[in-house]
Amino acid sequence: MARLLLPLEHPTPSREHTAEHELLHGLKRLPRRVQQVFLLNRLDQLDFASIAKRLDLPLLSIERNMNQALQPANLQANASASKAAQWYVRLQSPDVTSCERIDFRRWLDADPSHLQAFHDTELRWRSLLAPARELGQDGWYRQGRAALSLGGCSVAVGFGVAALLLFGYWA
């Protein structure tokens, strides 16, 4: 009887690979619409206004989705990190006002930890590229709003046809 000997030492995944896997897992748990908005921005380099127009959504909804997409990568769960992520997303919006930019500058100047939190947010954003590529590798996110709700449309048409047939036979 031959015995298969397995090595005692198993290669351990690198920290970078483990972190990337965790980010991908966090992104997969997001709602489909949030994933779509995130991937259109991150992979296709579309700005918020273009995404809003393409998906027929309000700009504020796009901002909320992007804030939600940054949450799985948020390693620090403190108030500064959360606010930095909100500022990061808001400053990318075409609706940001000069008053908001001034408020952002004041927020940065108020505490040295704010600048560090914002810098960490930028690094976090860059770290999401590889998981985003894996999540959107088949291009599903490029389909518009109608493609995502096609199943609902066909069900409604089916019910309509059934109702017409039912009423047609009844009359």
C-alpha positions in Angstrom: 0.0 0.0 0.0 1.5 3.3 -1.1 1.3 6.2 1.2 1.2 9.7 0.0 3.4 12.0 2.0 2.3 15.6 2.1 4.7 18.4 3.0 4.6 19.4 6.6 5.0 23.1 5.8 2.3 24.7 3.7 3.1 27.9 1.9 1.4 30.8 3.8 -0.3 33.4 1.7 1.3 36.8 1.8 -0.2 39.6 3.8 -0.9 41.5 0.6 -2.7 38.6 -0.9 -4.8 38.1 2.3 -5.7 41.8 2.4 -6.7 41.8 -1.3 -8.9 38.7 -0.7 -10.6 40.4 2.3 -11.2 43.5 0.2 -12.7 41.4 -2.6 -14.9 39.6 -0.1 -16.1 42.9 1.3 -16.9 44.3 -2.1 -18.8 41.1 -3.1 -21.1 41.6 0.0 -22.2 45.0 -1.2 -25.5 45.5 -3.0 -25.3 45.0 -6.7 -26.1 48.6 -7.5 -23.2 49.8 -5.2 -20.9 47.4 -6.9 -21.9 48.6 -10.3 -21.4 52.3 -9.4 -18.1 51.5 -7.8 -16.8 49.5 -10.8 -17.9 52.1 -13.4 -16.0 54.7 -11.4 -12.9 52.6 -10.6 -12.4 50.5 -13.7 -14.0 52.6 -16.5 -12.8 55.9 -14.9 -16.3 57.5 -15.3 -17.0 60.5 -13.2 -20.1 60.7 -10.9 -22.1 62.8 -13.4 -21.5 60.3 -16.2 -22.5 57.4 -14.0 -25.6 59.2 -12.8 -26.6 59.9 -16.4 -25.8 56.3 -17.6 -27.8 54.7 -14.8 -30.5 57.3 -14.6 -29.9 57.9 -10.9 -29.6 61.2 -8.9 -26.0 62.4 -8.2 -26.6 62.1 -4.5 -27.4 58.4 -4.9 -24.1 57.9 -6.7 -22.2 59.6 -3.8 -24.0 57.4 -1.3 -23.1 54.3 -3.2 -19.4 55.4 -3.5 -19.3 56.0 0.3 -20.8 52.6 0.9 -18.2 51.0 -1.5 -15.3 52.6 0.5 -16.6 51.0 3.8 -15.2 47.4 3.3 -11.8 48.8 2.9 -12.0 51.0 6.0 -9.4 49.4 8.3 -9.9 52.0 11.0 -13.4 52.3 12.3 -13.0 55.7 13.9 -14.8 59.0 13.2 -11.8 60.6 11.4 -11.5 57.8 9.0 -15.2 57.8 8.3 -15.3 61.6 7.8 -12.2 61.4 5.5 -14.0 58.8 3.3 -17.0 61.1 3.1 -14.8 64.0 2.1 -12.9 61.9 -0.4 -16.1 61.0 -2.2 -17.7 64.4 -1.9 -14.7 66.2 -3.4 -15.1 64.0 -6.5 -18.6 65.2 -7.1 -19.3 67.9 -9.7 -21.8 69.4 -7.2 -19.2 70.3 -4.6 -19.2 74.0 -3.9 -16.3 76.3 -3.0 -17.8 76.7 0.5 -17.5 72.9 0.9 -13.9 73.0 -0.3 -13.2 75.6 2.3 -15.0 73.5 5.0 -12.8 70.6 3.9 -9.7 72.7 4.3 -10.8 73.7 7.8 -11.4 70.1 8.7 -7.9 69.2 7.5 -6.3 72.0 9.5 -8.3 71.3 12.7 -6.4 68.2 13.6 -3.2 66.5 12.3 -5.0 63.2 12.5 -7.5 64.4 9.8 -4.7 64.8 7.2 -3.4 61.3 8.0 -7.0 59.9 7.8 -7.5 61.5 4.4 -4.1 60.2 3.2 -5.0 56.7 4.4 -8.3 57.0 2.5 -6.5 57.8 -0.7 -4.2 54.8 -0.2 -7.2 52.6 0.5 -8.8 53.8 -2.7 -5.7 52.8 -4.6 -5.7 49.4 -2.9 -9.2 48.7 -4.3 -8.0 48.5 -7.9 -7.0 44.8 -8.0 -10.1 43.5 -6.2 -12.2 45.7 -8.5 -10.6 44.2 -11.5 -11.4 40.7 -10.2 -15.0 41.6 -9.3 -15.7 43.2 -12.7 -13.7 40.9 -14.9 -16.6 39.7 -17.0 -17.9 43.3 -17.6 -21.4 42.7 -16.1 -21.4 46.2 -14.5 -21.3 47.9 -17.9 -24.9 46.9 -18.5 -27.4 49.7 -17.9 -30.3 49.9 -15.5 -32.7 48.1 -17.9 -30.4 45.1 -18.2 -30.3 44.7 -14.4 -34.1 44.7 -14.2 -34.8 42.6 -17.3 -36.1 39.7 -15.2 -38.8 42.0 -13.7 -39.9 43.2 -17.1 -40.3 39.7 -18.5 -42.4 38.7 -15.5 -44.6 41.7 -15.9 -45.1 41.0 -19.6 -45.9 37.3 -18.8 -48.6 38.4 -16.3 -50.0 40.8 -18.8 -50.3 38.1 -21.5 -51.8 35.7 -19.0 -54.4 38.3 -18.0 -55.3 39.0 -21.6 -55.8 35.3 -22.3 -57.8 34.8 -19.2 -60.1 37.7 -19.9 -60.3 36.8 -23.6 -61.5 33.3 -22.8 -63.9 34.5 -20.1 -65.7 37.0 -22.4 
